[in-house]
Amino acid sequence: MYKIKRYFQGVWKQAKMVRWPKKKDLLSAVSVVLVVVAFSAICMMIDDLLISKLLQNLDQAFPTESSSSEAAIRIIGNLFRF
């Protein structure tokens, strides 16, 4: 029991020594993260749109009645959709 108490006393002592960021620095870091996340989401949406349009155009450009090519197109299409 003594070791557990000593462990948490050490944790508390270390937590007091942490240098927490100022509000201005914290808001700056959060805004950078939000901008990067928004930019990444927009890029992924554009990529998804372009790939789906490409696959639709390929499907229309090469119409076949064989099920193997349709299955291949579906497999390729499913690779890019999560």
N, C-alpha and C positions, 0 to 999 in steps of 0.2 A: 504494500500500500504506500509505503514511503517513497518508493521509486516512481510511482505514478504521480504522486503529489509533486515531487521534485521535477519530473518531466514537464508538467503543466506550468510550474513556476518558471522554468526556463523558456517555455513557449511564450508566456506572458511578458517576460523580460525582453525577449527578441522582438515581439510585436510592438513594444514601446519604442524600440530603436528604429523602426521602419520610418523612412522619410516619405510621407504621403505627398502626392502632387497637389499643387495649388489648383483652385477652381478653374482659373484661366487655362492652365496647362491641360487639365483634364478635359475641358470642353474642346480645346484644340485637337487633342488626340481622338476624341470621340467623333468630331466632325470629319477628320481625315478617314477614319474607318468607315463612316457612313458613305462618304463620297466614293471610296474604293468599292464598297459593296454594291452601291447603285450602278457604278460604271460596269462592274463585272456582270451584274444582272442584265443590263442592257446589251452588253456584248453577247451573252449567252442567248438572249431572246433573238437577236439578229442572226446569230449562227443557226439557231434552230429553224428560223423562218427560211433562211437561204437553203439549208439542207433539205427541208421538206419540199420547197419549190423545185429544187434540183431533182429530187426523187420523183415528184409528180411529172415533171417534164420528161424524164427518162422513161417513165411508165407510158406516157402518151406517145413518145417518139418510137418506141419499139413494142407495139402491141402484138402479142402472140396468144395463141390458144393453148400452148403447152403449160401445164401447171408447174413445171419445174422452174421456168424463168419467173413466173409470178411469185413463186415461193422464194426465189433468190432475192427478188426485189423487196419482198416483205421482210426477209431476214436483214437485208441491208438497212431498210427503213427502221426496223426495230432496234438496230444497233445504236442509232442516234437518238432514240426516244427512251427516256428513263422512266 
